[in-house]
């Protein structure tokens, strides 16, 4: 059951349907707390994308930071590149502190 909710969350995030993501987030909670850390980080980045689409920047970049920690720990290029893609999706002349923290983390990552 939670695999379906996780797939729905991922599809909603990639299609830019934040309302669809928030409705499936509760049922995908099992996937977000699973023991597969890399998969959980990728799902967290999908959730961050939905937050970014709906304008919740602090929440989005807090999730990106959490996923980046996992990506660095496992040296996962896939997680790091997905986080970089999310960061590139947001442009602002004056980024907030949370966004600058993600920038600093990404700047220091070399795999």
Biopython code that builds the backbone (N, CA, C, O; Angstrom):
import numpy as np
from Bio.PDB.StructureBuilder import StructureBuilder

atoms = [
    (1, "UNK", "N", (0.813, -1.193, 0.000)),
    (1, "UNK", "CA", (0.000, 0.000, 0.000)),
    (1, "UNK", "C", (0.858, 1.259, 0.000)),
    (1, "UNK", "O", (0.592, 2.200, -0.748)),
    (2, "UNK", "N", (1.904, 1.272, 0.855)),
    (2, "UNK", "CA", (2.691, 2.499, 0.916)),
    (2, "UNK", "C", (3.540, 2.688, -0.332)),
    (2, "UNK", "O", (3.971, 3.807, -0.609)),
    (3, "UNK", "N", (3.797, 1.608, -1.110)),
    (3, "UNK", "CA", (4.524, 1.765, -2.367)),
    (3, "UNK", "C", (3.699, 2.585, -3.354)),
    (3, "UNK", "O", (4.233, 3.410, -4.096)),
    (4, "UNK", "N", (2.390, 2.345, -3.349)),
    (4, "UNK", "CA", (1.500, 3.095, -4.232)),
    (4, "UNK", "C", (1.481, 4.564, -3.820)),
    (4, "UNK", "O", (1.532, 5.452, -4.670)),
    (5, "UNK", "N", (1.407, 4.812, -2.531)),
    (5, "UNK", "CA", (1.400, 6.194, -2.043)),
    (5, "UNK", "C", (2.720, 6.885, -2.363)),
    (5, "UNK", "O", (2.730, 8.066, -2.713)),
    (6, "UNK", "N", (3.827, 6.167, -2.246)),
    (6, "UNK", "CA", (5.133, 6.744, -2.572)),
    (6, "UNK", "C", (5.219, 7.068, -4.058)),
    (6, "UNK", "O", (5.746, 8.113, -4.439)),
    (7, "UNK", "N", (4.698, 6.168, -4.905)),
    (7, "UNK", "CA", (4.689, 6.426, -6.350)),
    (7, "UNK", "C", (3.797, 7.618, -6.681)),
    (7, "UNK", "O", (4.130, 8.431, -7.544)),
    (8, "UNK", "N", (2.681, 7.715, -6.003)),
    (8, "UNK", "CA", (1.777, 8.852, -6.213)),
    (8, "UNK", "C", (2.458, 10.162, -5.798)),
    (8, "UNK", "O", (2.338, 11.175, -6.487)),
    (9, "UNK", "N", (3.160, 10.132, -4.687)),
    (9, "UNK", "CA", (3.877, 11.307, -4.211)),
    (9, "UNK", "C", (4.933, 11.727, -5.235)),
    (9, "UNK", "O", (5.056, 12.910, -5.552)),
    (10, "UNK", "N", (5.688, 10.766, -5.749)),
    (10, "UNK", "CA", (6.725, 11.058, -6.730)),
    (10, "UNK", "C", (6.123, 11.617, -8.016)),
    (10, "UNK", "O", (6.621, 12.605, -8.554)),
    (11, "UNK", "N", (5.067, 10.998, -8.506)),
    (11, "UNK", "CA", (4.422, 11.475, -9.734)),
    (11, "UNK", "C", (3.845, 12.876, -9.548)),
    (11, "UNK", "O", (3.989, 13.735, -10.418)),
    (12, "UNK", "N", (3.199, 13.096, -8.423)),
    (12, "UNK", "CA", (2.643, 14.418, -8.153)),
    (12, "UNK", "C", (3.716, 15.487, -8.091)),
    (12, "UNK", "O", (3.513, 16.604, -8.567)),
    (13, "UNK", "N", (4.858, 15.151, -7.506)),
    (13, "UNK", "CA", (5.956, 16.116, -7.419)),
    (13, "UNK", "C", (6.521, 16.423, -8.799)),
    (13, "UNK", "O", (6.798, 17.580, -9.117)),
    (14, "UNK", "N", (6.691, 15.402, -9.609)),
    (14, "UNK", "CA", (7.279, 15.610, -10.945)),
    (14, "UNK", "C", (6.312, 16.292, -11.906)),
    (14, "UNK", "O", (6.738, 16.965, -12.845)),
    (15, "UNK", "N", (5.017, 16.119, -11.676)),
    (15, "UNK", "CA", (4.024, 16.776, -12.514)),
    (15, "UNK", "C", (3.682, 18.185, -12.026)),
    (15, "UNK", "O", (2.948, 18.916, -12.690)),
    (16, "UNK", "N", (4.217, 18.558, -10.867)),
    (16, "UNK", "CA", (3.948, 19.880, -10.323)),
    (16, "UNK", "C", (2.558, 20.006, -9.724)),
    (16, "UNK", "O", (1.918, 21.050, -9.845)),
    (17, "UNK", "N", (2.088, 18.940, -9.073)),
    (17, "UNK", "CA", (0.767, 18.929, -8.445)),
    (17, "UNK", "C", (0.919, 18.849, -6.934)),
    (17, "UNK", "O", (0.767, 17.770, -6.362)),
    (18, "UNK", "N", (1.217, 19.972, -6.268)),
    (18, "UNK", "CA", (1.489, 19.922, -4.829)),
    (18, "UNK", "C", (0.311, 19.439, -3.999)),
    (18, "UNK", "O", (0.523, 18.796, -2.971)),
    (19, "UNK", "N", (-0.910, 19.719, -4.400)),
    (19, "UNK", "CA", (-2.070, 19.262, -3.635)),
    (19, "UNK", "C", (-2.164, 17.737, -3.669)),
    (19, "UNK", "O", (-2.539, 17.109, -2.679)),
    (20, "UNK", "N", (-1.827, 17.158, -4.795)),
    (20, "UNK", "CA", (-1.825, 15.706, -4.927)),
    (20, "UNK", "C", (-0.773, 15.087, -4.009)),
    (20, "UNK", "O", (-0.987, 14.029, -3.417)),
    (21, "UNK", "N", (0.349, 15.760, -3.906)),
    (21, "UNK", "CA", (1.434, 15.276, -3.049)),
    (21, "UNK", "C", (1.030, 15.334, -1.584)),
    (21, "UNK", "O", (1.267, 14.383, -0.840)),
    (22, "UNK", "N", (0.430, 16.422, -1.167)),
    (22, "UNK", "CA", (0.080, 16.548, 0.254)),
    (22, "UNK", "C", (-0.992, 15.547, 0.662)),
    (22, "UNK", "O", (-1.015, 15.105, 1.810)),
    (23, "UNK", "N", (-1.875, 15.185, -0.254)),
    (23, "UNK", "CA", (-2.881, 14.179, 0.094)),
    (23, "UNK", "C", (-2.282, 12.781, 0.195)),
    (23, "UNK", "O", (-2.771, 11.952, 0.962)),
    (24, "UNK", "N", (-1.237, 12.515, -0.567)),
    (24, "UNK", "CA", (-0.622, 11.183, -0.506)),
    (24, "UNK", "C", (0.521, 11.125, 0.506)),
    (24, "UNK", "O", (1.051, 10.047, 0.775)),
    (25, "UNK", "N", (0.900, 12.256, 1.060)),
    (25, "UNK", "CA", (2.014, 12.289, 2.017)),
    (25, "UNK", "C", (1.705, 11.487, 3.277)),
    (25, "UNK", "O", (2.575, 10.788, 3.797)),
    (26, "UNK", "N", (0.489, 11.583, 3.762)),
    (26, "UNK", "CA", (0.135, 10.844, 4.981)),
    (26, "UNK", "C", (0.208, 9.340, 4.771)),
    (26, "UNK", "O", (0.698, 8.614, 5.636)),
    (27, "UNK", "N", (-0.276, 8.867, 3.626)),
    (27, "UNK", "CA", (-0.230, 7.430, 3.369)),
    (27, "UNK", "C", (1.169, 6.965, 2.985)),
    (27, "UNK", "O", (1.471, 5.776, 3.092)),
    (28, "UNK", "N", (2.021, 7.871, 2.543)),
    (28, "UNK", "CA", (3.396, 7.512, 2.192)),
    (28, "UNK", "C", (4.325, 7.624, 3.393)),
    (28, "UNK", "O", (5.539, 7.474, 3.252)),
    (29, "UNK", "N", (3.777, 7.881, 4.557)),
    (29, "UNK", "CA", (4.605, 8.050, 5.758)),
    (29, "UNK", "C", (5.463, 6.826, 6.029)),
    (29, "UNK", "O", (6.593, 6.960, 6.498)),
    (30, "UNK", "N", (4.953, 5.645, 5.744)),
    (30, "UNK", "CA", (5.740, 4.422, 5.956)),
    (30, "UNK", "C", (6.967, 4.411, 5.061)),
    (30, "UNK", "O", (8.036, 3.971, 5.484)),
    (31, "UNK", "N", (6.831, 4.884, 3.840)),
    (31, "UNK", "CA", (7.983, 4.937, 2.930)),
    (31, "UNK", "C", (8.974, 6.001, 3.369)),
    (31, "UNK", "O", (10.181, 5.847, 3.185)),
    (32, "UNK", "N", (8.465, 7.080, 3.950)),
    (32, "UNK", "CA", (9.346, 8.151, 4.414)),
    (32, "UNK", "C", (10.085, 7.779, 5.700)),
    (32, "UNK", "O", (11.017, 8.478, 6.100)),
    (33, "UNK", "N", (9.684, 6.701, 6.341)),
    (33, "UNK", "CA", (10.379, 6.251, 7.546)),
    (33, "UNK", "C", (10.973, 4.864, 7.357)),
    (33, "UNK", "O", (11.325, 4.195, 8.329)),
    (34, "UNK", "N", (11.084, 4.433, 6.106)),
    (34, "UNK", "CA", (11.608, 3.095, 5.843)),
    (34, "UNK", "C", (13.090, 3.024, 6.190)),
    (34, "UNK", "O", (13.740, 4.040, 6.437)),
    (35, "UNK", "N", (13.600, 1.812, 6.202)),
    (35, "UNK", "CA", (15.002, 1.621, 6.560)),
    (35, "UNK", "C", (15.929, 1.800, 5.361)),
    (35, "UNK", "O", (17.148, 1.782, 5.527)),
    (36, "UNK", "N", (15.386, 1.969, 4.171)),
    (36, "UNK", "CA", (16.195, 2.172, 2.975)),
    (36, "UNK", "C", (16.514, 3.657, 2.849)),
    (36, "UNK", "O", (15.735, 4.422, 2.282)),
    (37, "UNK", "N", (17.642, 4.048, 3.370)),
    (37, "UNK", "CA", (17.938, 5.481, 3.496)),
    (37, "UNK", "C", (18.071, 6.196, 2.163)),
    (37, "UNK", "O", (17.610, 7.330, 2.032)),
    (38, "UNK", "N", (18.687, 5.569, 1.172)),
    (38, "UNK", "CA", (18.829, 6.231, -0.119)),
    (38, "UNK", "C", (17.466, 6.463, -0.768)),
    (38, "UNK", "O", (17.195, 7.546, -1.286)),
    (39, "UNK", "N", (16.620, 5.450, -0.735)),
    (39, "UNK", "CA", (15.284, 5.589, -1.308)),
    (39, "UNK", "C", (14.482, 6.638, -0.558)),
    (39, "UNK", "O", (13.737, 7.409, -1.162)),
    (40, "UNK", "N", (14.633, 6.664, 0.746)),
    (40, "UNK", "CA", (13.936, 7.658, 1.557)),
    (40, "UNK", "C", (14.427, 9.065, 1.205)),
    (40, "UNK", "O", (13.629, 10.001, 1.155)),
    (41, "UNK", "N", (15.717, 9.221, 0.963)),
    (41, "UNK", "CA", (16.261, 10.530, 0.595)),
    (41, "UNK", "C", (15.706, 10.988, -0.754)),
    (41, "UNK", "O", (15.378, 12.162, -0.919)),
    (42, "UNK", "N", (15.600, 10.074, -1.715)),
    (42, "UNK", "CA", (15.040, 10.439, -3.017)),
    (42, "UNK", "C", (13.569, 10.821, -2.899)),
    (42, "UNK", "O", (13.117, 11.759, -3.556)),
    (43, "UNK", "N", (12.834, 10.110, -2.079)),
    (43, "UNK", "CA", (11.434, 10.434, -1.846)),
    (43, "UNK", "C", (11.302, 11.776, -1.117)),
    (43, "UNK", "O", (10.380, 12.548, -1.379)),
    (44, "UNK", "N", (12.226, 12.035, -0.212)),
    (44, "UNK", "CA", (12.245, 13.318, 0.490)),
    (44, "UNK", "C", (12.492, 14.464, -0.486)),
    (44, "UNK", "O", (11.904, 15.537, -0.348)),
    (45, "UNK", "N", (13.360, 14.239, -1.472)),
    (45, "UNK", "CA", (13.616, 15.273, -2.484)),
    (45, "UNK", "C", (12.382, 15.493, -3.360)),
    (45, "UNK", "O", (12.121, 16.620, -3.780)),
    (46, "UNK", "N", (11.625, 14.439, -3.640)),
    (46, "UNK", "CA", (10.364, 14.619, -4.371)),
    (46, "UNK", "C", (9.395, 15.463, -3.552)),
    (46, "UNK", "O", (8.721, 16.345, -4.084)),
    (47, "UNK", "N", (9.333, 15.187, -2.275)),
    (47, "UNK", "CA", (8.477, 15.971, -1.390)),
    (47, "UNK", "C", (8.955, 17.425, -1.338)),
    (47, "UNK", "O", (8.139, 18.347, -1.318)),
    (48, "UNK", "N", (10.259, 17.627, -1.315)),
    (48, "UNK", "CA", (10.812, 18.987, -1.330)),
    (48, "UNK", "C", (10.424, 19.714, -2.615)),
    (48, "UNK", "O", (10.133, 20.910, -2.593)),
    (49, "UNK", "N", (10.420, 18.998, -3.721)),
    (49, "UNK", "CA", (10.001, 19.600, -4.985)),
    (49, "UNK", "C", (8.556, 20.064, -4.944)),
    (49, "UNK", "O", (8.219, 21.115, -5.490)),
    (50, "UNK", "N", (7.709, 19.285, -4.301)),
    (50, "UNK", "CA", (6.303, 19.684, -4.162)),
    (50, "UNK", "C", (6.171, 20.913, -3.276)),
    (50, "UNK", "O", (5.374, 21.808, -3.559)),
    (51, "UNK", "N", (6.955, 20.956, -2.203)),
    (51, "UNK", "CA", (6.945, 22.140, -1.333)),
    (51, "UNK", "C", (7.421, 23.364, -2.105)),
    (51, "UNK", "O", (6.869, 24.455, -1.953)),
    (52, "UNK", "N", (8.433, 23.183, -2.922)),
    (52, "UNK", "CA", (8.964, 24.290, -3.717)),
    (52, "UNK", "C", (7.913, 24.793, -4.706)),
    (52, "UNK", "O", (7.756, 25.999, -4.894)),
    (53, "UNK", "N", (7.204, 23.871, -5.329)),
    (53, "UNK", "CA", (6.157, 24.237, -6.282)),
    (53, "UNK", "C", (5.029, 25.010, -5.610)),
    (53, "UNK", "O", (4.456, 25.927, -6.199)),
    (54, "UNK", "N", (4.715, 24.635, -4.378)),
    (54, "UNK", "CA", (3.621, 25.317, -3.682)),
    (54, "UNK", "C", (4.079, 26.571, -2.946)),
    (54, "UNK", "O", (3.272, 27.228, -2.289)),
    (55, "UNK", "N", (5.364, 26.912, -3.047)),
    (55, "UNK", "CA", (5.857, 28.154, -2.471)),
    (55, "UNK", "C", (6.327, 28.064, -1.033)),
    (55, "UNK", "O", (6.615, 29.093, -0.423)),
    (56, "UNK", "N", (6.412, 26.874, -0.476)),
    (56, "UNK", "CA", (6.901, 26.712, 0.898)),
    (56, "UNK", "C", (8.413, 26.488, 0.866)),
    (56, "UNK", "O", (8.887, 25.357, 0.970)),
    (57, "UNK", "N", (9.152, 27.573, 0.722)),
    (57, "UNK", "CA", (10.598, 27.504, 0.500)),
    (57, "UNK", "C", (11.366, 26.956, 1.695)),
    (57, "UNK", "O", (12.245, 26.110, 1.535)),
    (58, "UNK", "N", (11.039, 27.434, 2.889)),
    (58, "UNK", "CA", (11.780, 26.966, 4.062)),
    (58, "UNK", "C", (11.620, 25.469, 4.255)),
    (58, "UNK", "O", (12.590, 24.767, 4.542)),
    (59, "UNK", "N", (10.400, 24.984, 4.098)),
    (59, "UNK", "CA", (10.162, 23.551, 4.231)),
    (59, "UNK", "C", (10.867, 22.760, 3.143)),
    (59, "UNK", "O", (11.428, 21.695, 3.403)),
    (60, "UNK", "N", (10.837, 23.282, 1.925)),
    (60, "UNK", "CA", (11.473, 22.590, 0.807)),
    (60, "UNK", "C", (12.974, 22.459, 1.022)),
    (60, "UNK", "O", (13.531, 21.373, 0.858)),
    (61, "UNK", "N", (13.627, 23.547, 1.384)),
    (61, "UNK", "CA", (15.077, 23.503, 1.508)),
    (61, "UNK", "C", (15.530, 22.829, 2.800)),
    (61, "UNK", "O", (16.666, 22.362, 2.888)),
    (62, "UNK", "N", (14.662, 22.775, 3.796)),
    (62, "UNK", "CA", (14.977, 21.972, 4.980)),
    (62, "UNK", "C", (14.980, 20.486, 4.607)),
    (62, "UNK", "O", (15.826, 19.728, 5.083)),
    (63, "UNK", "N", (14.043, 20.074, 3.765)),
    (63, "UNK", "CA", (14.024, 18.687, 3.291)),
    (63, "UNK", "C", (15.221, 18.388, 2.394)),
    (63, "UNK", "O", (15.787, 17.297, 2.454)),
    (64, "UNK", "N", (15.603, 19.345, 1.570)),
    (64, "UNK", "CA", (16.785, 19.161, 0.720)),
    (64, "UNK", "C", (18.027, 18.967, 1.582)),
    (64, "UNK", "O", (18.868, 18.120, 1.282)),
    (65, "UNK", "N", (18.142, 19.740, 2.639)),
    (65, "UNK", "CA", (19.293, 19.620, 3.540)),
    (65, "UNK", "C", (19.341, 18.233, 4.157)),
    (65, "UNK", "O", (20.408, 17.624, 4.234)),
    (66, "UNK", "N", (18.205, 17.733, 4.594)),
    (66, "UNK", "CA", (18.153, 16.410, 5.207)),
    (66, "UNK", "C", (18.546, 15.323, 4.201)),
    (66, "UNK", "O", (19.276, 14.393, 4.543)),
    (67, "UNK", "N", (18.065, 15.440, 2.971)),
    (67, "UNK", "CA", (18.411, 14.455, 1.941)),
    (67, "UNK", "C", (19.889, 14.545, 1.563)),
    (67, "UNK", "O", (20.525, 13.527, 1.291)),
    (68, "UNK", "N", (20.433, 15.761, 1.546)),
    (68, "UNK", "CA", (21.851, 15.931, 1.239)),
    (68, "UNK", "C", (22.745, 15.230, 2.256)),
    (68, "UNK", "O", (23.777, 14.664, 1.895)),
    (69, "UNK", "N", (22.355, 15.269, 3.509)),
    (69, "UNK", "CA", (23.136, 14.577, 4.539)),
    (69, "UNK", "C", (23.247, 13.090, 4.225)),
    (69, "UNK", "O", (24.314, 12.493, 4.367)),
    (70, "UNK", "N", (22.142, 12.505, 3.799)),
    (70, "UNK", "CA", (22.156, 11.095, 3.421)),
    (70, "UNK", "C", (22.999, 10.887, 2.167)),
    (70, "UNK", "O", (23.775, 9.934, 2.091)),
    (71, "UNK", "N", (22.852, 11.771, 1.188)),
    (71, "UNK", "CA", (23.626, 11.660, -0.048)),
    (71, "UNK", "C", (25.119, 11.726, 0.181)),
    (71, "UNK", "O", (25.880, 10.993, -0.450)),
    (72, "UNK", "N", (25.540, 12.591, 1.072)),
    (72, "UNK", "CA", (26.964, 12.710, 1.384)),
    (72, "UNK", "C", (27.439, 11.480, 2.147)),
    (72, "UNK", "O", (28.516, 10.952, 1.874)),
    (73, "UNK", "N", (26.641, 11.031, 3.094)),
    (73, "UNK", "CA", (27.025, 9.869, 3.895)),
    (73, "UNK", "C", (27.235, 8.638, 3.017)),
    (73, "UNK", "O", (28.178, 7.877, 3.231)),
    (74, "UNK", "N", (26.357, 8.439, 2.025)),
    (74, "UNK", "CA", (26.460, 7.274, 1.154)),
    (74, "UNK", "C", (27.202, 7.559, -0.149)),
    (74, "UNK", "O", (27.335, 6.677, -0.997)),
    (75, "UNK", "N", (27.684, 8.790, -0.305)),
    (75, "UNK", "CA", (28.378, 9.206, -1.517)),
    (75, "UNK", "C", (27.538, 8.898, -2.757)),
    (75, "UNK", "O", (28.021, 8.305, -3.722)),
    (76, "UNK", "N", (26.279, 9.313, -2.707)),
    (76, "UNK", "CA", (25.320, 9.034, -3.769)),
    (76, "UNK", "C", (25.223, 10.215, -4.726)),
    (76, "UNK", "O", (24.682, 11.266, -4.381)),
    (77, "UNK", "N", (25.747, 10.032, -5.913)),
    (77, "UNK", "CA", (25.671, 11.069, -6.929)),
    (77, "UNK", "C", (24.246, 11.349, -7.360)),
    (77, "UNK", "O", (23.908, 12.481, -7.707)),
    (78, "UNK", "N", (23.417, 10.336, -7.341)),
    (78, "UNK", "CA", (22.023, 10.508, -7.737)),
    (78, "UNK", "C", (21.294, 11.457, -6.789)),
    (78, "UNK", "O", (20.553, 12.332, -7.236)),
    (79, "UNK", "N", (21.497, 11.292, -5.509)),
    (79, "UNK", "CA", (20.843, 12.164, -4.522)),
    (79, "UNK", "C", (21.388, 13.587, -4.629)),
    (79, "UNK", "O", (20.630, 14.557, -4.604)),
    (80, "UNK", "N", (22.711, 13.700, -4.747)),
    (80, "UNK", "CA", (23.337, 15.028, -4.830)),
    (80, "UNK", "C", (22.861, 15.769, -6.073)),
    (80, "UNK", "O", (22.532, 16.953, -5.998)),
    (81, "UNK", "N", (22.819, 15.088, -7.214)),
    (81, "UNK", "CA", (22.399, 15.748, -8.453)),
    (81, "UNK", "C", (20.926, 16.131, -8.418)),
    (81, "UNK", "O", (20.545, 17.173, -8.951)),
    (82, "UNK", "N", (20.105, 15.311, -7.803)),
    (82, "UNK", "CA", (18.685, 15.662, -7.680)),
    (82, "UNK", "C", (18.533, 16.894, -6.797)),
    (82, "UNK", "O", (17.703, 17.757, -7.083)),
    (83, "UNK", "N", (19.321, 16.989, -5.731)),
    (83, "UNK", "CA", (19.284, 18.168, -4.860)),
    (83, "UNK", "C", (19.764, 19.406, -5.624)),
    (83, "UNK", "O", (19.192, 20.487, -5.483)),
    (84, "UNK", "N", (20.804, 19.246, -6.422)),
    (84, "UNK", "CA", (21.283, 20.374, -7.237)),
    (84, "UNK", "C", (20.213, 20.833, -8.221)),
    (84, "UNK", "O", (20.051, 22.030, -8.455)),
    (85, "UNK", "N", (19.486, 19.884, -8.795)),
    (85, "UNK", "CA", (18.403, 20.226, -9.711)),
    (85, "UNK", "C", (17.303, 21.027, -9.028)),
    (85, "UNK", "O", (16.766, 21.975, -9.601)),
    (86, "UNK", "N", (16.976, 20.644, -7.808)),
    (86, "UNK", "CA", (15.973, 21.409, -7.054)),
    (86, "UNK", "C", (16.474, 22.816, -6.764)),
    (86, "UNK", "O", (15.715, 23.782, -6.842)),
    (87, "UNK", "N", (17.734, 22.926, -6.434)),
    (87, "UNK", "CA", (18.282, 24.256, -6.140)),
    (87, "UNK", "C", (18.272, 25.128, -7.389)),
    (87, "UNK", "O", (17.969, 26.319, -7.315)),
    (88, "UNK", "N", (18.603, 24.538, -8.534)),
    (88, "UNK", "CA", (18.582, 25.307, -9.782)),
    (88, "UNK", "C", (17.168, 25.732, -10.163)),
    (88, "UNK", "O", (16.987, 26.730, -10.861)),
    (89, "UNK", "N", (16.166, 24.982, -9.710)),
    (89, "UNK", "CA", (14.780, 25.304, -10.032)),
    (89, "UNK", "C", (14.294, 26.558, -9.325)),
    (89, "UNK", "O", (13.294, 27.152, -9.728)),
    (90, "UNK", "N", (14.993, 26.964, -8.277)),
    (90, "UNK", "CA", (14.585, 28.158, -7.531)),
    (90, "UNK", "C", (15.591, 29.268, -7.771)),
    (90, "UNK", "O", (16.784, 29.105, -7.513)),
    (91, "UNK", "N", (15.106, 30.394, -8.266)),
    (91, "UNK", "CA", (15.975, 31.539, -8.503)),
    (91, "UNK", "C", (15.429, 32.754, -7.758)),
    (91, "UNK", "O", (14.239, 33.062, -7.825)),
    (92, "UNK", "N", (16.318, 33.430, -7.053)),
    (92, "UNK", "CA", (15.922, 34.618, -6.317)),
    (92, "UNK", "C", (17.135, 35.538, -6.216)),
    (92, "UNK", "O", (18.252, 35.064, -6.010)),
    (93, "UNK", "N", (16.930, 36.843, -6.357)),
    (93, "UNK", "CA", (18.066, 37.756, -6.210)),
    (93, "UNK", "C", (18.594, 37.808, -4.771)),
    (93, "UNK", "O", (19.776, 38.071, -4.547)),
    (94, "UNK", "N", (17.715, 37.557, -3.805)),
    (94, "UNK", "CA", (18.124, 37.544, -2.402)),
    (94, "UNK", "C", (17.616, 36.267, -1.745)),
    (94, "UNK", "O", (16.542, 36.271, -1.144)),
    (95, "UNK", "N", (18.371, 35.172, -1.848)),
    (95, "UNK", "CA", (17.908, 33.916, -1.254)),
    (95, "UNK", "C", (17.886, 33.986, 0.270)),
    (95, "UNK", "O", (18.670, 34.709, 0.886)),
    (96, "UNK", "N", (16.985, 33.229, 0.857)),
    (96, "UNK", "CA", (16.871, 33.200, 2.312)),
    (96, "UNK", "C", (18.034, 32.426, 2.925)),
    (96, "UNK", "O", (18.849, 31.837, 2.215)),
    (97, "UNK", "N", (18.095, 32.435, 4.238)),
    (97, "UNK", "CA", (19.175, 31.759, 4.958)),
    (97, "UNK", "C", (19.181, 30.262, 4.674)),
    (97, "UNK", "O", (20.245, 29.666, 4.508)),
    (98, "UNK", "N", (18.002, 29.652, 4.618)),
    (98, "UNK", "CA", (17.911, 28.216, 4.386)),
    (98, "UNK", "C", (18.442, 27.859, 2.997)),
    (98, "UNK", "O", (19.112, 26.841, 2.827)),
    (99, "UNK", "N", (18.143, 28.688, 2.021)),
    (99, "UNK", "CA", (18.627, 28.463, 0.659)),
    (99, "UNK", "C", (20.143, 28.648, 0.608)),
    (99, "UNK", "O", (20.840, 27.877, -0.051)),
    (100, "UNK", "N", (20.647, 29.652, 1.292)),
    (100, "UNK", "CA", (22.101, 29.865, 1.322)),
    (100, "UNK", "C", (22.821, 28.715, 2.012)),
    (100, "UNK", "O", (23.934, 28.360, 1.626)),
    (101, "UNK", "N", (22.194, 28.130, 3.032)),
    (101, "UNK", "CA", (22.782, 26.960, 3.695)),
    (101, "UNK", "C", (22.898, 25.787, 2.722)),
    (101, "UNK", "O", (23.912, 25.089, 2.707)),
    (102, "UNK", "N", (21.870, 25.573, 1.920)),
    (102, "UNK", "CA", (21.927, 24.509, 0.911)),
    (102, "UNK", "C", (23.015, 24.822, -0.108)),
    (102, "UNK", "O", (23.756, 23.928, -0.519)),
    (103, "UNK", "N", (23.118, 26.091, -0.521)),
    (103, "UNK", "CA", (24.180, 26.484, -1.456)),
    (103, "UNK", "C", (25.558, 26.172, -0.883)),
    (103, "UNK", "O", (26.419, 25.639, -1.582)),
    (104, "UNK", "N", (25.761, 26.505, 0.382)),
    (104, "UNK", "CA", (27.047, 26.237, 1.021)),
    (104, "UNK", "C", (27.353, 24.749, 1.072)),
    (104, "UNK", "O", (28.485, 24.334, 0.822)),
    (105, "UNK", "N", (26.352, 23.953, 1.394)),
    (105, "UNK", "CA", (26.556, 22.499, 1.438)),
    (105, "UNK", "C", (26.879, 21.952, 0.058)),
    (105, "UNK", "O", (27.792, 21.141, -0.097)),
    (106, "UNK", "N", (26.129, 22.398, -0.946)),
    (106, "UNK", "CA", (26.365, 21.906, -2.309)),
    (106, "UNK", "C", (27.728, 22.337, -2.832)),
    (106, "UNK", "O", (28.376, 21.597, -3.571)),
    (107, "UNK", "N", (28.155, 23.518, -2.455)),
    (107, "UNK", "CA", (29.449, 24.014, -2.927)),
    (107, "UNK", "C", (30.600, 23.147, -2.422)),
    (107, "UNK", "O", (31.609, 22.989, -3.110)),
    (108, "UNK", "N", (30.454, 22.598, -1.246)),
    (108, "UNK", "CA", (31.526, 21.819, -0.665)),
    (108, "UNK", "C", (31.494, 20.330, -0.986)),
    (108, "UNK", "O", (32.316, 19.572, -0.470)),
    (109, "UNK", "N", (30.551, 19.897, -1.835)),
    (109, "UNK", "CA", (30.420, 18.464, -2.115)),
    (109, "UNK", "C", (31.092, 18.129, -3.433)),
    (109, "UNK", "O", (30.749, 18.681, -4.478)),
    (110, "UNK", "N", (32.053, 17.220, -3.374)),
    (110, "UNK", "CA", (32.707, 16.690, -4.559)),
    (110, "UNK", "C", (32.718, 15.182, -4.443)),
    (110, "UNK", "O", (33.258, 14.635, -3.482)),
    (111, "UNK", "N", (32.125, 14.502, -5.416)),
    (111, "UNK", "CA", (32.105, 13.044, -5.391)),
    (111, "UNK", "C", (33.033, 12.484, -6.442)),
    (111, "UNK", "O", (33.151, 11.265, -6.575)),
]
sb = StructureBuilder()
sb.init_structure("model")
sb.init_model(0)
sb.init_chain("A")
sb.init_seg("    ")
for serial, (resi, resn, name, xyz) in enumerate(atoms, 1):
    if name == "N":
        sb.init_residue(resn, " ", resi, " ")
    sb.init_atom(name, np.array(xyz, "f"), 0.0, 1.0, " ", f" {name:<3s}", serial, name[0])
structure = sb.get_structure()
